[in-house]
C-alpha cells in the first residue's frame, strides 16, 4: 500500500475542480450575462510556484464561465475543461491530451461529480468542506476549505514531499 509521501512523489499534473475548490462554491449573478467568482490569492501564488517547479495544471469543471478562462490565463494553467457534466470521461480525455499516466495526477475535488476521477487518480484530495463521499475516498483532506487556500495547501504538501518547496522561487 502506497503512503501519502509515495503518492505525492509521483505527481506531475494537478487537476482542480473550480466551484467549491478554487472558490468557496458561491456564484453571484450580476445581470443577464454577468457572473462573479472569488478566488483566493494564495491558491494563485501556489499555482505559480507549482509551474515554476516545472509542473502542469488543469481546471476541470462542470460549469462554464468566462471568469474561469480569465483566471486560467492569469495563472498559466495548461489545460481548461469546462462544461464537463460527466467528469470521468473529461478527466480521461485530459490525461490523454497531456500524455500523463493517472498515477502521476493529483485531483482536488469537493462534490459528487468529482468522485469518479478521485477513484482513479494517483493522489485524491478532498477540500475540508467537501461532501462526505469525497472525503471518504480521499488520500488527503485539506485543513483549508474550498476557496480558502486548499489548493495552495495541496501544492505545498506535494512539493515538500518532492523536496521542491523550500527551493528559492524563480522571479515572477
C-alpha positions in Angstrom: 0.0 0.0 0.0 1.4 3.4 -1.0 2.0 6.1 1.6 0.9 9.7 1.2 4.6 10.6 0.6 4.8 7.9 -2.1 1.7 9.2 -3.8 3.0 12.8 -3.7 6.4 11.9 -5.1 4.8 10.7 -8.4 2.7 13.8 -9.1 3.3 15.8 -12.2 -0.1 17.1 -13.1 -2.6 18.9 -10.8 -6.3 18.7 -11.8 -8.5 21.1 -9.9 -12.3 21.4 -9.8 -13.3 25.1 -9.7 -16.6 25.7 -7.8 -16.1 24.6 -4.2 -12.3 24.1 -4.6 -10.8 27.2 -6.2 -13.9 29.1 -4.9 -15.9 28.7 -1.8 -18.7 27.5 -4.1 -20.9 30.6 -4.2 -22.0 32.0 -7.6 -23.1 35.6 -7.8 -25.1 36.7 -10.8 -24.9 40.4 -11.6 -27.3 40.8 -14.5 -28.1 38.8 -17.6 -24.6 37.6 -18.5 -22.5 38.7 -15.6 -21.1 36.1 -13.1 -18.7 36.7 -10.3 -16.4 34.2 -8.6 -14.0 34.9 -5.8 -10.6 33.2 -5.9 -8.1 33.1 -3.1 -4.7 34.8 -3.8 -2.7 32.1 -2.0 -4.2 29.4 -4.3 -2.9 31.6 -7.2 0.5 32.0 -5.8 0.7 28.3 -5.1 -0.2 27.5 -8.7 2.5 29.9 -9.9 5.0 28.1 -7.6 3.8 24.8 -9.0 4.5 25.9 -12.5 7.9 27.3 -11.5 8.7 23.8 -10.3 8.1 22.5 -13.9 4.7 21.0 -13.2 1.5 21.3 -15.2 -2.1 22.0 -14.1 -5.6 21.8 -15.3 -9.1 23.1 -14.4 -11.9 20.6 -14.8 -15.3 22.0 -14.1 -18.9 21.0 -14.7 -20.0 24.6 -15.3 -19.0 27.2 -18.0 -17.8 30.7 -17.1 -15.6 33.2 -18.9 -14.2 34.1 -15.4 -12.6 30.6 -15.3 -10.8 31.2 -18.6 -9.6 34.6 -17.3 -8.2 33.1 -14.1 -6.6 30.2 -16.1 -4.9 32.7 -18.4 -3.6 34.8 -15.4 -2.1 31.7 -13.8 -0.8 29.9 -16.9 -3.0 26.9 -16.5 -2.0 24.2 -19.1 -5.5 22.8 -19.7 -9.0 24.1 -19.1 -12.1 21.8 -19.5 -15.4 23.5 -18.8 -19.0 22.1 -19.1 -17.9 18.6 -18.1 -21.1 17.2 -16.7 -19.6 13.7 -16.7 -16.1 14.3 -15.2 -14.6 10.9 -15.6 -14.6 10.9 -19.5 -13.4 14.5 -19.4 -10.6 13.5 -17.0 -9.6 10.6 -19.2 -9.5 12.8 -22.3 -7.5 15.4 -20.4 -4.9 12.8 -19.4 -4.6 11.6 -23.0 -4.1 15.1 -24.2 -1.5 15.7 -21.5 0.2 12.3 -22.1 0.3 11.6 -18.4 -0.4 8.4 -16.5 -3.2 8.5 -13.9 -0.7 7.7 -11.1 1.1 11.0 -11.8 -2.1 13.0 -11.3 -3.4 14.8 -8.2 -7.2 15.6 -8.4 -8.7 18.0 -6.0 -12.5 17.9 -5.6 -15.4 18.7 -3.3 -18.6 17.2 -4.6 -20.3 14.1 -6.0 -19.3 14.7 -9.7 -15.6 14.6 -8.6 -15.9 11.1 -7.1 -15.2 9.1 -10.3 -11.9 10.9 -11.2 -10.9 10.8 -7.5 -11.2 7.0 -7.5 -8.6 6.6 -10.3 -6.0 9.3 -9.8 -2.7 8.9 -8.1 -3.4 11.3 -5.3 -7.1 12.0 -4.4 -7.5 15.2 -2.4 -10.8 16.5 -0.8 -11.1 20.0 0.5 -12.0 20.3 4.2 -15.7 21.2 3.5 -16.2 18.5 0.7 -19.2 16.2 0.9 -18.8 13.0 2.9 -18.5 10.8 -0.2 -15.5 12.8 -1.5 -13.8 12.9 1.9 -14.3 9.1 2.3 -12.5 8.4 -0.9 -9.6 10.9 -0.4 -6.0 10.1 0.3 -5.7 13.5 1.8 -8.2 16.0 3.3 -7.0 19.6 3.4 -7.3 21.7 6.6 -8.5 24.6 4.5 -12.0 24.7 2.9 -12.6 25.3 -0.7 -11.8 28.8 -1.9 -9.7 29.5 1.2 -6.3 28.1 0.3 -6.9 24.4 -0.1 -5.2 24.3 -3.5 -2.1 26.1 -2.1 -2.0 23.6 0.9 -2.1 20.7 -1.5 0.7 22.1 -3.7 2.8 22.8 -0.7 2.3 19.2 0.6 3.3 17.7 -2.8 6.3 20.0 -3.4 7.5 19.4 0.2 7.3 15.7 -0.3 9.3 16.1 -3.6 11.9 18.3 -1.9 11.0 21.3 -4.1 9.0 23.6 -1.8 12.0 25.2 0.1 13.9 26.0 -3.1 14.1 29.6 -4.0 11.2 30.5 -6.3 12.1 32.0 -9.7 11.4 35.6 -10.3 7.8 36.3 -11.4 
